[in-house]
Amino acid sequence: MLGALAASLGRISTNYNSIIMGYSVWLTSIDDTEININALKNHCQNSSNLKFDTSKTWTDLYDQIILVQDNNQWNFVCGINNNSAFSECADPDSLEFFEVVKIADLLNLFVVGEEDEIYYLPNYGKPHNRLDFEKAKLAYKKHGLDIKQIIENSGI
């Protein structure tokens, strides 16, 4: 599901440049509930280096984006549309990924990449083995948000 969408959104255009991501990565809820945008906004307001932006001047692909300030420059952390259960985010190889995992932990979201591979489990960290998000959803339906069960039942 996310893999096809990720492939279609591999490029983020801005007013200044185009950023071409090597691969797409998403913050997403395991139960398909909408991401709490108010909680994201509050998180940004409580941080001196984050900006919650709805102006669509940085990019018009999302209803709102979160940017992090690095020196005097703003960098993309994640973008989300209203009423969405997922948010495109910075990849694990970027410095901005530190902010992505803070959001994942705060909102109990998984970080999932193309081909539905789990890159980060909320309040747990990076999995030691490759895990499949669709298998994780099935484990969640049986065991709830028991990370140990999700890991045991989601291996690729």
C-alpha positions in Angstrom: 0.0 0.0 0.0 2.5 2.6 1.1 5.1 1.3 -1.4 3.0 2.4 -4.5 2.2 5.7 -3.0 5.8 6.3 -2.0 7.0 5.5 -5.6 4.5 8.1 -6.9 5.8 10.9 -4.5 9.6 10.4 -4.8 10.2 14.0 -5.6 9.4 17.0 -3.4 9.3 20.3 -5.3 9.9 23.6 -3.5 9.9 27.2 -4.6 13.7 27.2 -4.4 14.9 23.8 -5.6 13.8 20.3 -6.2 14.8 17.7 -3.6 15.1 14.3 -5.0 14.9 11.6 -2.3 16.7 8.3 -2.9 13.7 6.5 -1.4 10.5 7.4 0.4 9.9 7.0 4.0 6.7 7.4 6.0 5.5 8.0 9.5 2.3 6.0 9.9 -0.1 4.6 12.5 -0.4 0.8 12.7 -4.2 1.0 13.0 -4.8 3.4 10.1 -6.0 6.2 12.4 -5.3 9.8 11.4 -2.1 11.4 12.6 -2.9 13.9 15.3 -2.0 17.2 13.6 -2.7 19.2 16.8 -0.2 17.2 18.7 2.4 17.8 15.9 1.6 21.5 16.0 2.0 21.6 19.8 5.3 19.6 19.6 6.7 22.2 17.2 5.5 25.1 19.4 7.4 23.6 22.3 10.6 23.3 20.4 12.8 26.3 19.5 14.2 24.7 16.4 11.0 23.3 14.8 8.5 25.1 12.6 5.0 23.9 11.8 4.2 25.5 8.4 0.9 25.7 6.7 1.9 28.4 4.2 2.7 26.1 1.3 5.6 28.3 0.4 8.3 25.7 1.1 6.3 23.0 -0.8 2.7 22.7 -2.0 2.5 18.9 -1.7 1.2 18.9 1.8 -1.3 20.8 3.9 1.3 21.3 6.5 5.0 20.5 7.0 7.4 20.3 9.9 10.8 21.9 9.3 13.9 21.9 11.6 16.4 24.7 11.8 20.0 23.8 11.2 22.2 26.9 11.5 20.2 29.5 9.5 18.6 27.0 7.2 15.2 25.2 7.5 15.2 21.5 6.5 12.3 19.1 5.8 11.3 16.7 8.6 7.9 15.6 7.4 4.8 16.6 5.4 1.3 15.6 6.1 -2.1 16.3 4.6 -5.3 16.7 6.6 -7.1 13.6 7.6 -4.2 11.3 6.8 -2.9 8.2 8.5 0.7 8.7 7.1 3.2 11.4 6.6 6.2 11.5 4.3 9.4 12.1 6.3 13.1 12.5 6.1 15.0 9.3 5.5 17.0 7.4 8.1 20.3 8.6 6.5 19.6 12.3 7.1 20.3 14.4 10.2 16.6 15.3 10.3 15.7 11.7 11.1 16.4 12.4 14.7 13.3 14.7 14.7 11.3 12.0 12.9 11.9 9.4 15.6 10.9 12.0 18.3 7.6 12.4 16.5 7.2 8.7 16.0 7.7 8.1 19.8 5.4 11.0 20.7 2.5 9.9 18.5 3.1 6.2 18.6 3.9 6.0 14.9 6.0 3.6 12.9 8.5 4.7 10.3 8.0 2.6 7.2 9.9 2.6 3.9 9.3 1.4 0.4 8.2 -2.2 0.1 6.6 -1.8 3.6 9.8 -2.4 5.5 9.8 -1.0 9.1 12.7 1.3 9.8 11.7 2.4 13.3 9.3 1.1 16.0 7.7 3.7 18.3 9.3 3.8 21.7 11.6 0.9 20.8 13.9 2.0 18.1 15.4 0.4 14.9 14.5 -3.3 14.6 17.4 -5.7 14.6 15.9 -7.7 11.7 13.9 -6.7 8.6 10.2 -6.4 9.5 7.2 -6.2 7.2 4.6 -3.5 8.1 1.7 -5.5 6.6 2.6 -8.5 8.8 3.0 -6.1 11.8 -0.6 -4.9 11.2 -1.8 -8.5 11.4 0.2 -9.0 14.6 -1.3 -5.8 16.0 -4.8 -7.0 15.3 -4.1 -10.2 17.3 -1.9 -8.8 20.1 -2.4 -5.1 20.3 0.7 -2.8 20.4 2.9 -5.5 22.0 6.2 -4.7 20.3 7.7 -8.1 21.2 4.8 -9.9 19.4 5.0 -7.5 16.5 8.7 -8.2 16.1 8.2 -11.9 16.4 5.4 -12.0 13.8 6.6 -9.5 11.2 9.9 -10.9 10.0 10.8 -10.8 6.3 
